[in-house]
Amino acid sequence: MSKEKAPVTQAIRLLRQHQVSYSEHLYKYEEKGGTRVSARELGVDEHCVIKTLIMEDEHKKPLIVLMHGDREVGTGMLAKQAGVKKISPCDAKTADKHSGYQVGGTSPFGTRASMPVYMEASIAALDKIYINGGKRGFLLGLSPQEVIRVLQPVLVQAAAS
């Protein structure tokens, strides 16, 4: 665990504004390490580390997908539940532009553009989740109920088996 001070990102500002209780977790970021590395560094189950993915529909309209770290998004299943023909991941540059964050540090809180949020429904059943705080190597621990209260996501079943 790093002794460095946690950053005050747009995500932190939004959570403070909504009076959300959270814990801050800094860790050594590894390029392309993803949730496997952050789970290992924090000593938590990767299933509880939630990925924030910026995707887009066939009209290039961006959306946020929250998914368990150990699962992939079934884009066809998600598109059907979102009522669109197709959903695909944005390239890193486009994702950064929509979110205002750098890929690897994307938080669903305090994004530059307002986007609909889709959350894998089973995340809501967890006691505590770890989600990006808006900077690489910085996760927040909080209740999934707080994520639901603040972001009001559409709950979906889009985890590919």
N, CA, C and O of each residue as an XYZ file, in Angstrom:
644
protein
N       0.846     -1.182      0.000
C       0.000      0.000      0.000
C       0.886      1.238      0.000
O       1.806      1.351      0.810
N       0.618      2.128     -0.875
C       1.389      3.358     -1.006
C       1.049      4.335      0.118
O      -0.085      4.391      0.594
N       2.046      5.094      0.525
C       1.821      6.116      1.565
C       1.461      7.457      0.927
O       1.248      8.454      1.618
N       1.400      7.460     -0.385
C       1.073      8.669     -1.119
C      -0.374      9.074     -0.826
O      -1.225      8.233     -0.533
N      -0.628     10.380     -0.911
C      -1.969     10.901     -0.610
C      -2.899     10.639     -1.800
O      -2.519     10.813     -2.957
N      -4.106     10.222     -1.486
C      -5.087      9.947     -2.537
C      -5.450     11.240     -3.270
O      -5.581     12.290     -2.641
N      -5.613     11.172     -4.585
C      -5.958     12.372     -5.361
C      -7.414     12.797     -5.139
O      -8.261     11.991     -4.755
N      -7.677     14.067     -5.386
C      -9.062     14.555     -5.351
C      -9.476     14.730     -6.812
O      -9.168     15.734     -7.453
N     -10.177     13.729     -7.307
C     -10.606     13.703     -8.709
C     -12.053     14.199     -8.817
O     -12.698     14.483     -7.808
N     -12.545     14.298    -10.036
C     -13.956     14.646    -10.239
C     -14.855     13.609     -9.569
O     -15.915     13.945     -9.042
N     -14.425     12.350     -9.592
C     -15.201     11.281     -8.948
C     -15.329     11.554     -7.446
O     -16.418     11.448     -6.883
N     -14.229     11.902     -6.811
C     -14.231     12.189     -5.370
C     -15.134     13.387     -5.078
O     -15.902     13.373     -4.117
N     -15.036     14.410     -5.903
C     -15.883     15.609     -5.698
C     -17.371     15.248     -5.766
O     -18.169     15.714     -4.953
N     -17.731     14.414     -6.745
C     -19.129     14.013     -6.891
C     -19.592     13.167     -5.697
O     -20.694     13.367     -5.188
N     -18.765     12.237     -5.257
C     -19.132     11.395     -4.118
C     -19.286     12.228     -2.840
O     -20.191     11.989     -2.040
N     -18.405     13.192     -2.661
C     -18.528     14.078     -1.498
C     -19.821     14.883     -1.572
O     -20.512     15.057     -0.568
N     -20.136     15.365     -2.752
C     -21.358     16.147     -2.969
C     -22.603     15.324     -2.605
O     -23.579     15.860     -2.080
N     -22.556     14.026     -2.891
C     -23.684     13.126     -2.602
C     -23.567     12.465     -1.223
O     -24.375     11.609     -0.864
N     -22.556     12.874     -0.462
C     -22.324     12.353      0.896
C     -22.231     10.826      0.922
O     -22.849     10.157      1.751
N     -21.445     10.303     -0.007
C     -21.233      8.859     -0.095
C     -20.059      8.468      0.806
O     -19.017      9.122      0.810
N     -20.248      7.405      1.554
C     -19.181      6.862      2.396
C     -18.342      5.911      1.539
O     -18.887      5.002      0.913
N     -17.028      6.111      1.508
C     -16.143      5.270      0.695
C     -14.768      5.195      1.343
O     -14.419      6.023      2.184
N     -13.995      4.195      0.943
C     -12.600      4.083      1.377
C     -11.710      4.277      0.149
O     -12.106      3.960     -0.972
N     -10.514      4.798      0.373
C      -9.574      5.061     -0.722
C      -8.468      4.018     -0.709
O      -7.918      3.693      0.343
N      -8.151      3.497     -1.888
C      -7.138      2.445     -2.002
C      -6.196      2.758     -3.151
O      -6.574      2.664     -4.319
N      -4.972      3.131     -2.814
C      -3.939      3.367     -3.821
C      -3.151      2.076     -4.014
O      -2.919      1.337     -3.058
N      -2.745      1.809     -5.238
C      -1.922      0.626     -5.513
C      -1.016      0.931     -6.699
O      -1.228      1.905     -7.421
N      -0.010      0.094     -6.890
C       0.930      0.287     -7.990
C       0.268     -0.187     -9.283
O       0.030     -1.379     -9.474
N      -0.018      0.753    -10.153
C      -0.687      0.469    -11.423
C       0.274     -0.250    -12.370
O       1.449      0.105    -12.464
N      -0.236     -1.256    -13.064
C       0.540     -1.947    -14.094
C      -0.198     -1.821    -15.416
O      -1.381     -2.146    -15.512
N       0.511     -1.346    -16.436
C      -0.067     -1.224    -17.783
C      -0.643     -2.564    -18.223
O       0.034     -3.589    -18.138
N      -1.880     -2.564    -18.689
C      -2.587     -3.751    -19.170
C      -2.821     -4.801    -18.074
O      -3.133     -5.952    -18.381
N      -2.673     -4.417    -16.807
C      -2.859     -5.360    -15.701
C      -4.316     -5.559    -15.344
O      -4.712     -6.629    -14.883
N      -5.116     -4.518    -15.559
C      -6.552     -4.586    -15.322
C      -6.937     -4.940    -13.895
O      -6.188     -4.703    -12.948
N      -8.120     -5.511    -13.771
C      -8.663     -5.819    -12.447
C      -7.905     -6.954    -11.763
O      -7.934     -7.062    -10.537
N      -7.235     -7.792    -12.531
C      -6.448     -8.878    -11.943
C      -5.364     -8.297    -11.030
O      -5.172     -8.763     -9.907
N      -4.656     -7.271    -11.527
C      -3.591     -6.634    -10.758
C      -4.156     -5.858     -9.572
O      -3.643     -5.971     -8.459
N      -5.209     -5.070     -9.797
C      -5.749     -4.277     -8.684
C      -6.302     -5.186     -7.591
O      -6.142     -4.882     -6.409
N      -6.947     -6.290     -7.952
C      -7.466     -7.237     -6.955
C      -6.309     -7.846     -6.164
O      -6.384     -7.963     -4.941
N      -5.254     -8.226     -6.851
C      -4.076     -8.803     -6.189
C      -3.445     -7.789     -5.234
O      -3.120     -8.117     -4.093
N      -3.277     -6.560     -5.710
C      -2.640     -5.514     -4.902
C      -3.463     -5.160     -3.666
O      -2.899     -4.864     -2.613
N      -4.790     -5.190     -3.786
C      -5.658     -4.859     -2.652
C      -5.976     -6.083     -1.797
O      -6.488     -5.951     -0.685
N      -5.674     -7.267     -2.311
C      -5.965     -8.494     -1.573
C      -7.457     -8.787     -1.494
O      -7.959     -9.254     -0.472
N      -8.168     -8.501     -2.606
C      -9.614     -8.748     -2.646
C      -9.947     -9.644     -3.840
O      -9.135     -9.807     -4.750
N     -11.141    -10.216     -3.825
C     -11.624    -11.062     -4.911
C     -11.849    -10.203     -6.159
O     -12.483     -9.151     -6.087
N     -11.330    -10.653     -7.294
C     -11.476     -9.891     -8.548
C     -12.943     -9.691     -8.924
O     -13.274     -8.734     -9.624
N     -13.819    -10.577     -8.471
C     -15.252    -10.461     -8.750
C     -15.829     -9.178     -8.144
O     -16.826     -8.649     -8.636
N     -15.199     -8.681     -7.075
C     -15.661     -7.465     -6.370
C     -15.015     -6.193     -6.911
O     -15.391     -5.089     -6.518
N     -14.045     -6.347     -7.811
C     -13.429     -5.187     -8.460
C     -14.229     -4.939     -9.736
O     -14.312     -5.801    -10.610
N     -14.810     -3.758     -9.826
C     -15.732     -3.462    -10.920
C     -15.056     -2.627    -12.010
O     -14.469     -1.578    -11.744
N     -15.156     -3.129    -13.246
C     -14.600     -2.408    -14.397
C     -15.594     -1.334    -14.833
O     -16.805     -1.555    -14.834
N     -15.068     -0.179    -15.200
C     -15.875      0.885    -15.805
C     -15.476      0.932    -17.271
O     -14.354      1.315    -17.603
N     -16.387      0.544    -18.141
C     -16.105      0.476    -19.575
C     -16.926      1.516    -20.325
O     -18.125      1.664    -20.090
N     -16.271      2.227    -21.222
C     -16.974      3.195    -22.068
C     -17.197      2.512    -23.414
O     -16.253      2.115    -24.097
N     -18.464      2.389    -23.773
C     -18.832      1.750    -25.036
C     -19.729      2.700    -25.820
O     -20.074      3.781    -25.343
N     -20.101      2.286    -27.024
C     -20.997      3.118    -27.833
C     -21.934      2.239    -28.632
O     -21.637      1.084    -28.938
N     -23.099      2.834    -28.967
C     -24.061      2.083    -29.781
C     -23.777      2.340    -31.261
O     -22.794      2.991    -31.614
N     -24.643      1.823    -32.108
C     -24.425      1.957    -33.558
C     -24.477      3.393    -34.041
O     -24.024      3.689    -35.147
N     -25.027      4.302    -33.222
C     -25.085      5.728    -33.590
C     -23.942      6.514    -32.962
O     -23.940      7.744    -32.984
N     -22.967      5.796    -32.401
C     -21.791      6.393    -31.741
C     -22.159      7.130    -30.461
O     -21.395      7.975    -29.993
N     -23.338      6.816    -29.878
C     -23.730      7.409    -28.600
C     -23.037      6.625    -27.495
O     -23.174      5.404    -27.416
N     -22.282      7.336    -26.626
C     -21.526      6.639    -25.588
C     -22.399      6.188    -24.412
O     -23.447      6.769    -24.129
N     -21.935      5.144    -23.747
C     -22.600      4.648    -22.548
C     -21.538      4.032    -21.639
O     -20.441      3.689    -22.078
N     -21.894      3.904    -20.368
C     -20.985      3.318    -19.383
C     -21.512      1.934    -19.014
O     -22.711      1.749    -18.804
N     -20.606      0.970    -18.940
C     -20.959     -0.374    -18.506
C     -20.115     -0.706    -17.275
O     -18.890     -0.588    -17.300
N     -20.783     -1.120    -16.204
C     -20.097     -1.570    -14.994
C     -20.199     -3.090    -14.938
O     -21.294     -3.653    -14.942
N     -19.037     -3.746    -14.885
C     -18.998     -5.211    -14.952
C     -17.990     -5.749    -13.941
O     -16.980     -5.109    -13.647
N     -18.284     -6.946    -13.413
C     -17.349     -7.639    -12.521
C     -15.997     -7.751    -13.225
O     -15.930     -7.957    -14.437
N     -14.924     -7.613    -12.449
C     -13.584     -7.697    -13.018
C     -13.256     -9.026    -13.666
O     -12.451     -9.088    -14.595
N     -13.876    -10.090    -13.180
C     -13.579    -11.424    -13.706
C     -14.568    -11.873    -14.779
O     -14.618    -13.055    -15.118
N     -15.344    -10.950    -15.308
C     -16.317    -11.288    -16.354
C     -16.126    -10.358    -17.556
O     -15.574     -9.264    -17.438
N     -16.591    -10.821    -18.693
C     -16.585    -10.011    -19.909
C     -18.011     -9.571    -20.199
O     -18.967    -10.199    -19.743
N     -18.150     -8.492    -20.958
C     -19.474     -8.002    -21.345
C     -19.910     -8.710    -22.625
O     -19.187     -8.722    -23.622
N     -21.086     -9.291    -22.580
C     -21.697     -9.849    -23.789
C     -22.391     -8.685    -24.489
O     -23.514     -8.328    -24.136
N     -21.726     -8.095    -25.478
C     -22.250     -6.864    -26.093
C     -23.587     -7.083    -26.789
O     -24.418     -6.177    -26.828
N     -23.803     -8.274    -27.337
C     -25.089     -8.568    -27.975
C     -26.215     -8.592    -26.951
O     -27.294     -8.045    -27.180
N     -25.943     -9.243    -25.801
C     -26.946     -9.298    -24.722
C     -27.234     -7.890    -24.205
O     -28.383     -7.532    -23.946
N     -26.174     -7.100    -24.060
C     -26.334     -5.728    -23.557
C     -27.133     -4.888    -24.552
O     -28.040     -4.159    -24.149
N     -26.815     -4.976    -25.830
C     -27.518     -4.200    -26.862
C     -29.015     -4.501    -26.826
O     -29.839     -3.590    -26.905
N     -29.360     -5.779    -26.706
C     -30.763     -6.181    -26.664
C     -31.476     -5.523    -25.479
O     -32.581     -5.002    -25.628
N     -30.838     -5.549    -24.300
C     -31.448     -4.967    -23.101
C     -31.465     -3.440    -23.130
O     -32.298     -2.810    -22.479
N     -30.535     -2.845    -23.894
C     -30.480     -1.387    -24.011
C     -31.385     -0.882    -25.135
O     -31.570      0.324    -25.294
N     -31.945     -1.804    -25.910
C     -32.849     -1.426    -26.986
C     -32.157     -0.817    -28.197
O     -32.730      0.018    -28.897
N     -30.906     -1.247    -28.440
C     -30.166     -0.780    -29.617
C     -29.717     -2.000    -30.424
O     -29.786     -3.133    -29.948
N     -29.250     -1.748    -31.666
C     -28.843     -2.850    -32.533
C     -27.479     -3.412    -32.147
O     -27.255     -4.621    -32.185
N     -26.570     -2.504    -31.772
C     -25.190     -2.935    -31.573
C     -24.517     -2.083    -30.508
O     -24.755     -0.877    -30.430
N     -23.684     -2.703    -29.694
C     -22.845     -1.982    -28.737
C     -21.432     -2.511    -28.891
O     -21.216     -3.720    -28.977
N     -20.471     -1.599    -28.925
C     -19.073     -2.014    -29.021
C     -18.209     -1.093    -28.164
O     -18.580      0.053    -27.911
N     -17.055     -1.593    -27.719
C     -16.156     -0.762    -26.911
C     -15.625      0.419    -27.728
O     -15.405      0.299    -28.933
N     -15.427      1.538    -27.075
C     -14.794      2.697    -27.718
C     -13.288      2.471    -27.735
O     -12.752      1.761    -26.884
N     -12.606      3.074    -28.704
C     -11.147      3.033    -28.641
C     -10.729      3.951    -27.482
O     -11.517      4.780    -27.027
N      -9.501      3.798    -27.015
C      -9.028      4.511    -25.820
C      -9.179      6.030    -25.937
O      -9.607      6.684    -24.986
N      -8.832      6.590    -27.094
C      -8.886      8.047    -27.278
C     -10.336      8.553    -27.165
O     -10.591      9.575    -26.527
N     -11.274      7.835    -27.783
C     -12.688      8.207    -27.735
C     -13.226      8.050    -26.317
O     -13.960      8.909    -25.828
N     -12.862      6.954    -25.660
C     -13.305      6.713    -24.280
C     -12.818      7.840    -23.366
O     -13.574      8.340    -22.533
N     -11.557      8.236    -23.525
C     -10.989      9.324    -22.707
C     -11.759     10.627    -22.940
O     -12.032     11.380    -22.005
N     -12.102     10.873    -24.208
C     -12.824     12.104    -24.564
C     -14.200     12.130    -23.901
O     -14.602     13.158    -23.356
N     -14.916     11.025    -23.941
C     -16.258     10.966    -23.353
C     -16.217     11.059    -21.825
O     -17.016     11.772    -21.219
N     -15.284     10.336    -21.212
C     -15.277     10.248    -19.746
C     -14.526     11.385    -19.070
O     -14.860     11.772    -17.950
N     -13.511     11.924    -19.744
C     -12.658     12.924    -19.096
C     -11.567     12.261    -18.262
O     -10.775     12.942    -17.609
N     -11.530     10.940    -18.289
C     -10.508     10.184    -17.565
C      -9.647      9.425    -18.558
O     -10.013      9.260    -19.721
N      -8.484      8.962    -18.075
C      -7.594      8.163    -18.896
C      -7.981      6.692    -18.736
O      -8.224      6.235    -17.619
N      -8.040      5.946    -19.846
C      -8.355      4.522    -19.775
C      -7.381      3.870    -18.786
O      -6.177      4.127    -18.812
N      -7.930      3.027    -17.925
C      -7.136      2.437    -16.842
C      -7.394      3.184    -15.543
O      -7.051      2.712    -14.458
N      -8.009      4.366    -15.673
C      -8.344      5.181    -14.513
C      -9.755      5.748    -14.633
O     -10.098      6.726    -13.969
N     -10.564      5.129    -15.479
C     -11.917      5.638    -15.733
C     -12.852      5.323    -14.577
O     -13.002      4.169    -14.173
N     -13.475      6.369    -14.055
C     -14.486      6.214    -13.012
C     -15.856      6.486    -13.624
O     -15.967      7.293    -14.547
N     -16.895      5.829    -13.127
C     -18.239      6.148    -13.621
C     -18.782      7.440    -12.994
O     -19.802      7.972    -13.433
N     -18.094      7.929    -11.973
C     -18.527      9.139    -11.266
C     -17.823     10.369    -11.818
O     -16.614     10.344    -12.048
N     -18.570     11.438    -12.031
C     -17.962     12.705    -12.446
C     -17.398     12.699    -13.850
O     -16.373     13.328    -14.111
N     -18.056     11.996    -14.756
C     -17.574     11.958    -16.138
C     -17.814     13.299    -16.826
O     -18.707     14.059    -16.451
N     -17.000     13.569    -17.835
C     -17.110     14.823    -18.585
C     -18.479     14.924    -19.255
O     -19.153     15.949    -19.157
N     -18.880     13.856    -19.934
C     -20.186     13.832    -20.601
C     -21.140     12.983    -19.780
O     -20.738     11.987    -19.179
N     -22.393     13.375    -19.757
C     -23.409     12.571    -19.079
C     -23.757     11.407    -20.002
O     -24.107     11.608    -21.165
N     -23.658     10.191    -19.472
C     -23.921      9.002    -20.284
C     -24.819      8.050    -19.501
O     -24.750      8.006    -18.273
N     -25.665      7.282    -20.203
C     -26.439      6.273    -19.490
C     -25.484      5.226    -18.907
O     -24.448      4.916    -19.495
N     -25.855      4.689    -17.742
C     -25.015      3.694    -17.072
C     -25.775      2.373    -17.009
O     -26.931      2.324    -16.589
N     -25.107      1.309    -17.432
C     -25.648     -0.046    -17.363
C     -24.766     -0.832    -16.409
O     -23.548     -0.888    -16.578
N     -25.394     -1.446    -15.395
C     -24.641     -2.176    -14.386
C     -25.096     -3.625    -14.345
O     -26.293     -3.905    -14.289
N     -24.142     -4.541    -14.373
C     -24.462     -5.960    -14.231
C     -25.239     -6.123    -12.925
O     -24.761     -5.735    -11.860
N     -26.430     -6.694    -13.012
C     -27.355     -6.768    -11.868
C     -26.754     -7.463    -10.652
O     -27.044     -7.073     -9.521
N     -25.924     -8.484    -10.858
C     -25.362     -9.229     -9.726
C     -24.390     -8.407     -8.884
O     -24.065     -8.797     -7.763
N     -23.922     -7.277     -9.409
C     -23.048     -6.390     -8.620
C     -23.812     -5.878     -7.397
O     -23.237     -5.717     -6.320
N     -25.097     -5.626     -7.570
C     -25.929     -5.078     -6.484
C     -25.999     -6.014     -5.277
O     -26.277     -5.562     -4.166
N     -25.753     -7.298     -5.474
C     -25.835     -8.271     -4.378
C     -24.565     -8.329     -3.522
O     -24.567     -8.941     -2.453
N     -23.491     -7.699     -3.984
C     -22.231     -7.730     -3.231
C     -22.298     -6.787     -2.027
O     -23.008     -5.781     -2.057
N     -21.558     -7.117     -0.977
C     -21.512     -6.260      0.218
C     -20.724     -4.991     -0.045
O     -21.136     -3.895      0.336
N     -19.572     -5.156     -0.708
C     -18.682     -4.028     -0.969
C     -18.024     -4.247     -2.318
O     -17.661     -5.369     -2.671
N     -17.874     -3.170     -3.064
C     -17.185     -3.250     -4.353
C     -16.020     -2.266     -4.359
O     -15.939     -1.354     -3.536
N     -15.125     -2.485     -5.312
C     -13.979     -1.609     -5.517
C     -14.080     -1.117     -6.949
O     -14.121     -1.907     -7.893
N     -14.118      0.197     -7.095
C     -14.351      0.798     -8.415
C     -13.383      1.950     -8.593
O     -12.954      2.558     -7.613
N     -13.036      2.254     -9.828
C     -12.015      3.261    -10.064
C     -12.415      4.642     -9.547
O     -13.559      5.075     -9.686
N     -11.447      5.308     -8.955
C     -11.655      6.636     -8.382
C     -11.260      7.782     -9.299
O     -11.257      8.938     -8.875
N     -10.927      7.482    -10.548
C     -10.636      8.550    -11.507
C      -9.171      8.745    -11.813
O      -8.793      9.746    -12.422
N      -8.333      7.799    -11.397
C      -6.908      7.885    -11.689
C      -6.352      6.459    -11.684
O      -6.798      5.615    -10.908
N      -5.391      6.206    -12.543
C      -4.763      4.883    -12.566
C      -4.136      4.607    -11.199
O      -3.468      5.467    -10.626
N      -4.363      3.395    -10.687
C      -3.793      3.022     -9.395
C      -4.582      3.547     -8.204
O      -4.040      3.660     -7.104
N      -5.861      3.871     -8.412
C      -6.681      4.453     -7.340
C      -8.091      3.882     -7.395
O      -8.870      4.218     -8.288
N      -8.416      3.016     -6.435
C      -9.759      2.447     -6.352
C     -10.477      2.951     -5.113
O      -9.853      3.336     -4.124
N     -11.795      2.940     -5.188
C     -12.651      3.312     -4.063
C     -13.437      2.089     -3.630
O     -13.963      1.351     -4.463
N     -13.513      1.880     -2.333
C     -14.329      0.801     -1.796
C     -15.637      1.401     -1.307
O     -15.628      2.345     -0.517
N     -16.772      0.859     -1.771
C     -18.062      1.380     -1.339
C     -19.161      0.353     -1.547
O     -18.945     -0.694     -2.158
N     -20.314      0.657     -1.043
C     -21.467     -0.219     -1.198
C     -22.038     -0.064     -2.610
O     -22.145      1.056     -3.110
N     -22.404     -1.169     -3.253
C     -23.031     -1.041     -4.573
C     -24.351     -0.261     -4.493
O     -24.793      0.312     -5.488
N     -24.971     -0.239     -3.321
C     -26.215      0.528     -3.161
C     -25.965      2.023     -3.334
O     -26.839      2.752     -3.804
N     -24.778      2.477     -2.956
C     -24.413      3.888     -3.165
C     -24.221      4.185     -4.653
O     -24.588      5.257     -5.135
N     -23.647      3.230     -5.364
C     -23.478      3.385     -6.821
C     -24.861      3.527     -7.452
O     -25.074      4.383     -8.311
N     -25.783      2.695     -7.029
C     -27.148      2.731     -7.564
C     -27.826      4.053     -7.207
O     -28.510      4.646     -8.041
N     -27.639      4.511     -5.975
C     -28.260      5.773     -5.548
C     -27.741      6.968     -6.351
O     -28.519      7.826     -6.768
N     -26.431      7.019     -6.564
C     -25.827      8.178     -7.226
C     -25.960      8.117     -8.751
O     -26.296      9.122     -9.377
N     -25.704      6.960     -9.353
C     -25.686      6.858    -10.817
C     -27.015      6.434    -11.425
O     -27.248      6.661    -12.612
N     -27.884      5.825    -10.635
C     -29.153      5.306    -11.128
C     -28.998      4.495    -12.416
O     -29.616      4.794    -13.438
N     -28.158      3.461    -12.337
C     -27.904      2.658    -13.540
C     -29.087      1.763    -13.902
O     -29.939      1.461    -13.067
N     -29.115      1.352    -15.157
C     -30.047      0.332    -15.600
C     -29.385     -0.991    -15.242
O     -28.259     -1.249    -15.667
N     -30.067     -1.834    -14.464
C     -29.509     -3.127    -14.100
C     -29.762     -4.107    -15.240
O     -30.890     -4.260    -15.709
N     -28.689     -4.769    -15.677
C     -28.768     -5.683    -16.821
C     -28.114     -7.018    -16.480
O     -27.391     -7.147    -15.492
N     -28.386     -7.991    -17.318
C     -27.677     -9.278    -17.224
C     -26.927     -9.444    -18.534
O     -27.460     -9.959    -19.517
N     -25.675     -8.994    -18.524
C     -24.899     -8.982    -19.767
C     -23.519     -9.609    -19.607
O     -22.654     -9.431    -20.465
N     -23.309    -10.339    -18.518
C     -22.017    -11.006    -18.328
C     -21.957    -12.215    -19.245
O     -22.829    -13.083    -19.209
N     -20.912    -12.261    -20.067
C     -20.718    -13.410    -20.947
C     -20.195    -14.562    -20.098
O     -19.329    -14.360    -19.247
N     -20.710    -15.763    -20.319
C     -20.267    -16.897    -19.491
C     -18.992    -17.515    -19.998
O     -18.495    -18.475    -19.410
